[in-house]
Amino acid sequence: MVNSAMDWLQPLLVIFLLGLLLFVLLRQSMELSRSASAGRAVKAYTLEACKDKVERREFREGDYVGLVTGNCEEGVKRVIGIYVEEVQEPQRRA
């Protein structure tokens, strides 16, 4: 086994990358909790597709991308996307 003068760099690089990953995950988690506590009202929607036809409906518990939700004329209907929109509060007149 040949020991190189740089063998000690590999564990340090792994530790550095794991620390960087942990930092990014914590920062993203803090940002998500901050936006959730801002009191914004949001609503989740699911996009379903059958061939070229795409429909939008409200998100249901258990939806995931790729889920087969039923049949249609051209084949099967699948979930192709899930997204969230901010709900606009109706403005009150004074």
DSSP file (Angstrom, degrees, kcal/mol; ACC not computed):
  #  RESIDUE AA STRUCTURE BP1 BP2  ACC     N-H-->O    O-->H-N    N-H-->O    O-->H-N    TCO  KAPPA ALPHA  PHI   PSI    X-CA   Y-CA   Z-CA
    1    1 A M              0   0    0      0, 0.0     2,-0.6     0, 0.0     0, 0.0   0.000 360.0 360.0 360.0 127.7    0.0    0.0    0.0
    2    2 A V        -     0   0    0      0, 0.0     2,-0.6     0, 0.0     0, 0.0  -0.829 360.0-149.8 -97.7 123.3    1.4    3.3   -1.1
    3    3 A N        -     0   0    0     -2,-0.6     2,-0.2     2,-0.0     0, 0.0  -0.814  12.1-154.6 -94.0 125.4    0.8    6.3    1.3
    4    4 A S    >   -     0   0    0     -2,-0.6     3,-1.3     1,-0.1     4,-0.2  -0.598  25.3-120.3 -94.1 158.5    0.6    9.6   -0.4
    5    5 A A  T 3  S+     0   0    0      1,-0.2     3,-0.3    -2,-0.2    -1,-0.1   0.654 113.8  54.4 -70.1 -14.0    1.4   12.9    1.3
    6    6 A M  T >> S+     0   0    0      1,-0.2     3,-1.6     2,-0.1     4,-0.6   0.259  71.4 106.6-104.4  10.6   -2.2   13.9    0.5
    7    7 A D  T X4 S+     0   0    0     -3,-1.3     3,-0.6     1,-0.3    -1,-0.2   0.794  75.3  60.1 -60.5 -29.1   -4.1   11.0    2.1
    8    8 A W  T 3> S+     0   0    0     -3,-0.3     4,-1.0     1,-0.2    -1,-0.3   0.643  91.9  69.4 -75.0 -13.7   -5.2   13.2    5.0
    9    9 A L  H <> S+     0   0    0     -3,-1.6     4,-2.6     1,-0.2    -1,-0.2   0.830  86.8  64.7 -74.0 -32.3   -7.1   15.5    2.5
   10   10 A Q  H <X S+     0   0    0     -4,-0.6     4,-2.2    -3,-0.6     5,-0.2   0.939 103.8  43.6 -61.6 -50.1   -9.8   13.0    1.7
   11   11 A P  H  > S+     0   0    0      0, 0.0     4,-2.4     0, 0.0    -1,-0.2   0.892 114.5  51.6 -62.3 -36.4  -11.4   12.8    5.2
   12   12 A L  H  X S+     0   0    0     -4,-1.0     4,-2.5     2,-0.2    -2,-0.2   0.896 109.1  50.2 -65.5 -39.0  -11.1   16.6    5.5
   13   13 A L  H  X S+     0   0    0     -4,-2.6     4,-2.5     2,-0.2    -1,-0.2   0.908 110.8  49.1 -64.9 -41.9  -12.9   17.0    2.2
   14   14 A V  H  X S+     0   0    0     -4,-2.2     4,-2.4     2,-0.2    -2,-0.2   0.925 112.3  48.0 -63.4 -44.7  -15.7   14.6    3.2
   15   15 A I  H  X S+     0   0    0     -4,-2.4     4,-2.3     2,-0.2    -2,-0.2   0.906 112.1  50.0 -62.3 -42.4  -16.1   16.5    6.5
   16   16 A F  H  X S+     0   0    0     -4,-2.5     4,-2.4     2,-0.2    -2,-0.2   0.921 111.5  47.7 -62.4 -45.2  -16.2   19.8    4.8
   17   17 A L  H  X S+     0   0    0     -4,-2.5     4,-2.3     2,-0.2    -2,-0.2   0.893 111.9  49.7 -65.8 -39.6  -18.8   18.7    2.2
   18   18 A L  H  X S+     0   0    0     -4,-2.4     4,-2.4     2,-0.2    -1,-0.2   0.899 111.5  49.4 -65.2 -39.8  -21.0   17.2    5.0
   19   19 A G  H  X S+     0   0    0     -4,-2.3     4,-2.3     2,-0.2    -2,-0.2   0.903 110.9  49.7 -64.1 -41.2  -20.8   20.4    6.9
   20   20 A L  H  X S+     0   0    0     -4,-2.4     4,-2.3     2,-0.2    -2,-0.2   0.906 111.0  49.5 -63.8 -42.7  -21.7   22.4    3.9
   21   21 A L  H  X S+     0   0    0     -4,-2.3     4,-2.4     2,-0.2    -2,-0.2   0.918 110.9  49.6 -62.4 -44.5  -24.7   20.2    3.2
   22   22 A L  H  X S+     0   0    0     -4,-2.4     4,-2.4     1,-0.2     5,-0.2   0.904 110.3  50.9 -61.6 -42.1  -25.8   20.5    6.8
   23   23 A F  H  X S+     0   0    0     -4,-2.3     4,-2.4     2,-0.2    -2,-0.2   0.921 111.3  47.2 -61.3 -45.4  -25.5   24.3    6.6
   24   24 A V  H  X S+     0   0    0     -4,-2.3     4,-2.4     2,-0.2    -2,-0.2   0.909 112.7  49.5 -64.9 -42.3  -27.6   24.5    3.4
   25   25 A L  H  X S+     0   0    0     -4,-2.4     4,-2.3     2,-0.2    -2,-0.2   0.914 112.6  46.7 -64.3 -43.0  -30.3   22.2    4.8
   26   26 A L  H  X S+     0   0    0     -4,-2.4     4,-2.3     2,-0.2    -2,-0.2   0.901 112.4  50.3 -65.2 -40.9  -30.5   24.2    8.0
   27   27 A R  H  X S+     0   0    0     -4,-2.4     4,-2.0    -5,-0.2    -2,-0.2   0.910 112.1  47.1 -64.2 -42.1  -30.7   27.5    6.1
   28   28 A Q  H  X S+     0   0    0     -4,-2.4     4,-2.3     2,-0.2    -2,-0.2   0.892 111.2  51.9 -66.8 -39.6  -33.4   26.2    3.8
   29   29 A S  H  X S+     0   0    0     -4,-2.3     4,-2.2     1,-0.2    -2,-0.2   0.904 109.6  49.1 -62.8 -42.1  -35.4   24.9    6.8
   30   30 A M  H  X S+     0   0    0     -4,-2.3     4,-2.0     2,-0.2    -1,-0.2   0.887 110.7  50.9 -65.1 -38.9  -35.2   28.3    8.5
   31   31 A E  H  X S+     0   0    0     -4,-2.0     4,-2.2     2,-0.2    -2,-0.2   0.901 110.5  48.8 -66.1 -41.6  -36.3   30.1    5.3
   32   32 A L  H  X S+     0   0    0     -4,-2.3     4,-2.0     1,-0.2    -2,-0.2   0.908 112.0  47.9 -65.3 -41.7  -39.3   27.7    5.0
   33   33 A S  H  X S+     0   0    0     -4,-2.2     4,-1.8     1,-0.2    -1,-0.2   0.864 110.9  52.4 -68.6 -33.5  -40.4   28.2    8.6
   34   34 A R  H  < S+     0   0    0     -4,-2.0     4,-0.5     2,-0.2    -2,-0.2   0.909 110.9  46.0 -66.9 -42.0  -40.0   31.9    8.3
   35   35 A S  H  <>S+     0   0    0     -4,-2.2     5,-0.6     1,-0.2     3,-0.5   0.844 112.1  52.1 -70.8 -31.7  -42.2   32.0    5.2
   36   36 A A  H ><5S+     0   0    0     -4,-2.0     3,-0.9     1,-0.2    -1,-0.2   0.855 109.2  49.5 -70.4 -33.8  -44.8   29.7    6.9
   37   37 A S  T 3<5S+     0   0    0     -4,-1.8    -1,-0.2     1,-0.2    -2,-0.2   0.551  89.0  83.1 -82.3  -5.5  -44.9   32.0    9.9
   38   38 A A  T 3 5S-     0   0    0     -4,-0.5    -1,-0.2    -3,-0.5    -2,-0.2   0.628 103.5-120.7 -73.0 -10.7  -45.5   35.1    7.7
   39   39 A G  T < 5 +     0   0    0     -3,-0.9     2,-0.3     1,-0.3    -2,-0.1   0.668  53.9 159.3  83.5  17.3  -49.1   34.2    7.6
   40   40 A R      < -     0   0    0     -5,-0.6     2,-0.5     1,-0.1    -1,-0.3  -0.558  37.9-132.5 -73.9 135.0  -49.5   33.9    3.9
   41   41 A A        +     0   0    0     46,-0.4    46,-3.2    -2,-0.3     2,-0.3  -0.777  31.7 179.1 -88.5 127.8  -52.5   31.8    2.8
   42   42 A V  E     -A   86   0A   0     -2,-0.5     2,-0.4    44,-0.3    44,-0.2  -0.893  17.0-156.8-128.0 158.3  -51.6   29.2    0.2
   43   43 A K  E     -A   85   0A   0     42,-2.5    42,-2.6    -2,-0.3     2,-0.3  -1.000  14.7-136.5-136.8 135.9  -53.5   26.5   -1.7
   44   44 A A  E     -A   84   0A   0     -2,-0.4    15,-2.1    40,-0.2     2,-0.3  -0.728  20.1-170.4 -96.7 141.3  -52.1   23.4   -3.3
   45   45 A Y  E     -AB  83  58A   0     38,-3.0    38,-2.1    -2,-0.3     2,-0.4  -0.922  12.2-144.9-128.6 154.0  -53.1   22.2   -6.7
   46   46 A T  E     -AB  82  57A   0     11,-3.1    11,-2.3    -2,-0.3     2,-0.5  -0.956   9.3-146.1-118.6 137.1  -52.5   19.0   -8.7
   47   47 A L  E     -AB  81  56A   0     34,-3.3    33,-2.9    -2,-0.4    34,-1.2  -0.911  16.5-170.1-103.4 126.5  -52.1   18.8  -12.4
   48   48 A E  E     -AB  79  55A   0      7,-2.9     7,-3.1    -2,-0.5     2,-0.4  -0.919   3.3-165.7-115.3 142.3  -53.5   15.7  -14.2
   49   49 A A  E     -AB  78  54A   0     29,-2.9    29,-2.3    -2,-0.4     2,-0.4  -0.973  19.8-178.3-132.1 144.6  -52.8   14.8  -17.8
   50   50 A C  E >  S- B   0  53A   0      3,-2.4     3,-2.0    -2,-0.4     2,-0.3  -0.902  74.7 -53.5-136.4 106.9  -54.2   12.4  -20.3
   51   51 A K  T 3  S-     0   0    0     -2,-0.4    24,-0.0    25,-0.3    25,-0.0  -0.483 124.4 -15.9  57.4-118.6  -52.3   12.7  -23.6
   52   52 A D  T 3  S+     0   0    0     -2,-0.3     2,-0.5    -3,-0.1    -1,-0.3   0.504 116.2  97.4 -92.6  -4.9  -52.4   16.4  -24.5
   53   53 A K  E <   -B   50   0A   0     -3,-2.0    -3,-2.4     2,-0.0     2,-0.4  -0.754  52.6-171.6 -92.2 124.1  -55.2   17.4  -22.1
   54   54 A V  E     -B   49   0A   0     -2,-0.5     2,-0.3    -5,-0.2    -5,-0.2  -0.959   1.2-171.9-117.7 131.2  -54.1   18.9  -18.8
   55   55 A E  E     -B   48   0A   0     -7,-3.1    -7,-2.9    -2,-0.4     2,-0.4  -0.920  12.5-145.0-121.3 147.7  -56.5   19.5  -15.9
   56   56 A R  E     +B   47   0A   0     -2,-0.3     2,-0.3    -9,-0.2    -9,-0.2  -0.920  26.4 161.6-111.0 136.3  -56.0   21.3  -12.6
   57   57 A R  E     -B   46   0A   0    -11,-2.3   -11,-3.1    -2,-0.4     2,-0.1  -0.929  45.4 -78.0-143.6 169.0  -57.7   20.3   -9.4
   58   58 A E  E     -B   45   0A   0     -2,-0.3   -13,-0.3   -13,-0.2     2,-0.1  -0.412  56.9 -99.4 -68.6 146.0  -57.3   20.8   -5.7
   59   59 A F        -     0   0    0    -15,-2.1     2,-0.4    24,-0.1   -15,-0.1  -0.399  37.5-158.6 -65.4 137.9  -54.6   18.7   -4.1
   60   60 A R    >   -     0   0    0     -2,-0.1     3,-2.1    -3,-0.1    -1,-0.0  -0.935  31.6 -93.2-118.2 145.1  -55.7   15.6   -2.2
   61   61 A E  T 3  S+     0   0    0     -2,-0.4     3,-0.1     1,-0.3    -1,-0.0  -0.308 113.7  30.5 -54.1 130.9  -53.8   13.8    0.5
   62   62 A G  T 3  S+     0   0    0      1,-0.3    -1,-0.3    -3,-0.0     2,-0.1   0.304  83.5 139.1  99.3  -8.4  -51.8   11.0   -1.1
   63   63 A D    <   +     0   0    0     -3,-2.1    -1,-0.3     3,-0.0     2,-0.3  -0.456  21.1 163.3 -67.9 139.8  -51.2   12.7   -4.5
   64   64 A Y    >   -     0   0    0     -2,-0.1     3,-2.0    -3,-0.1    15,-0.3  -0.977  47.1 -84.4-151.4 157.0  -47.7   12.3   -6.0
   65   65 A V  T 3  S+     0   0    0     -2,-0.3    15,-0.2     1,-0.3     3,-0.1  -0.441 116.8  26.3 -66.2 127.7  -46.2   12.9   -9.4
   66   66 A G  T 3  S+     0   0    0     13,-2.8    -1,-0.3     1,-0.3     2,-0.2   0.264  84.3 143.4 102.8  -9.3  -46.7    9.7  -11.5
   67   67 A L    <   -     0   0    0     -3,-2.0    12,-2.1    12,-0.1     2,-0.6  -0.443  50.3-132.2 -66.0 129.6  -49.9    8.6   -9.6
   68   68 A V  E     +C   78   0A   0     10,-0.2    10,-0.3    -2,-0.2     3,-0.1  -0.764  28.0 177.5 -83.2 119.8  -52.5    7.0  -11.9
   69   69 A T  E     -     0   0A   0      8,-2.7     2,-0.3    -2,-0.6     9,-0.2   0.490  53.1 -54.8-105.7  -5.3  -55.8    8.6  -11.0
   70   70 A G  E     -C   77   0A   0      7,-1.0     7,-3.3     2,-0.0     2,-0.3  -0.975  61.3 -65.3 160.1-171.4  -58.1    7.0  -13.5
   71   71 A N  E     -C   76   0A   0     -2,-0.3     2,-0.3     5,-0.3     5,-0.3  -0.759  37.1-179.4-108.5 155.8  -58.8    6.2  -17.1
   72   72 A C  E >   -C   75   0A   0      3,-2.9     3,-0.9    -2,-0.3     5,-0.0  -0.826  48.2 -83.9-140.3-178.3  -59.7    8.5  -20.0
   73   73 A E  T 3  S+     0   0    0     -2,-0.3     3,-0.1     1,-0.2    -2,-0.0   0.857 126.4  40.3 -59.7 -37.4  -60.5    8.1  -23.7
   74   74 A E  T 3  S-     0   0    0      1,-0.1     2,-0.3   -24,-0.0    -1,-0.2   0.451 128.2 -73.9 -94.5  -1.5  -56.8    8.0  -24.8
   75   75 A G  E <  S- C   0  72A   0     -3,-0.9    -3,-2.9   -25,-0.1     2,-0.3  -0.945  84.7  -6.8 151.4-129.2  -55.4    5.9  -21.9
   76   76 A V  E     - C   0  71A   0     -2,-0.3     2,-0.5    -5,-0.3   -25,-0.3  -0.808  54.3-129.7-110.2 150.3  -54.7    6.6  -18.3
   77   77 A K  E     - C   0  70A   0     -7,-3.3    -8,-2.7    -2,-0.3    -7,-1.0  -0.849  32.3-176.2 -97.5 129.2  -54.8    9.9  -16.4
   78   78 A R  E     -AC  49  68A   0    -29,-2.3   -29,-2.9    -2,-0.5     2,-0.5  -0.898  32.2-110.4-126.8 153.2  -51.7   10.6  -14.3
   79   79 A V  E     +A   48   0A   0    -12,-2.1   -13,-2.8    -2,-0.3   -31,-0.3  -0.727  35.3 172.9 -78.1 124.4  -50.6   13.3  -11.9
   80   80 A I  E     +     0   0A   0    -33,-2.9     2,-0.3    -2,-0.5   -32,-0.2   0.505  59.7   5.8-111.9  -8.7  -47.8   15.3  -13.7
   81   81 A G  E     -A   47   0A   0    -34,-1.2   -34,-3.3   -17,-0.1     2,-0.4  -0.964  47.7-158.1-170.9 153.6  -47.3   18.1  -11.2
   82   82 A I  E     +A   46   0A   0     -2,-0.3     2,-0.3   -36,-0.2   -36,-0.2  -0.997  26.4 162.1-136.5 131.7  -48.1   19.6   -7.8
   83   83 A Y  E     -A   45   0A   0    -38,-2.1   -38,-3.0    -2,-0.4     2,-0.4  -0.939  29.4-127.8-147.1 168.4  -47.7   23.2   -7.0
   84   84 A V  E     -A   44   0A   0     -2,-0.3     2,-0.4   -40,-0.2   -40,-0.2  -0.956  16.6-165.0-122.8 136.8  -48.8   25.9   -4.5
   85   85 A E  E     -A   43   0A   0    -42,-2.6   -42,-2.5    -2,-0.4     2,-0.4  -0.940  26.5-115.9-118.6 144.7  -50.3   29.3   -5.2
   86   86 A E  E     -A   42   0A   0     -2,-0.4     2,-0.4   -44,-0.2   -44,-0.3  -0.647  31.7-129.0 -76.6 131.9  -50.6   32.1   -2.8
   87   87 A V        -     0   0    0    -46,-3.2     2,-0.5    -2,-0.4   -46,-0.4  -0.699  16.3-134.1 -85.8 128.2  -54.3   32.9   -2.1
   88   88 A Q        -     0   0    0     -2,-0.4     3,-0.0     1,-0.0    -1,-0.0  -0.711  16.5-133.1 -84.0 124.9  -55.2   36.6   -2.5
   89   89 A E        -     0   0    0     -2,-0.5     2,-0.1     1,-0.1     3,-0.0  -0.580  28.5-108.4 -74.1 135.7  -57.3   37.9    0.3
   90   90 A P        -     0   0    0      0, 0.0     2,-0.3     0, 0.0    -1,-0.1  -0.436  36.4-115.6 -65.1 137.2  -60.3   39.9   -0.9
   91   91 A Q        -     0   0    0     -2,-0.1     2,-0.4     1,-0.0    -3,-0.0  -0.558  25.1-137.5 -77.7 134.5  -59.9   43.6   -0.3
   92   92 A R        -     0   0    0     -2,-0.3     2,-0.3    -3,-0.0    -1,-0.0  -0.724  12.7-130.0 -92.9 139.7  -62.3   45.1    2.1
   93   93 A R              0   0    0     -2,-0.4    -1,-0.0     1,-0.1     0, 0.0  -0.684 360.0 360.0 -88.8 141.5  -63.8   48.5    1.4
   94   94 A A              0   0    0     -2,-0.3    -1,-0.1     0, 0.0    -2,-0.0   0.456 360.0 360.0 -84.8 360.0  -63.7   51.1    4.1
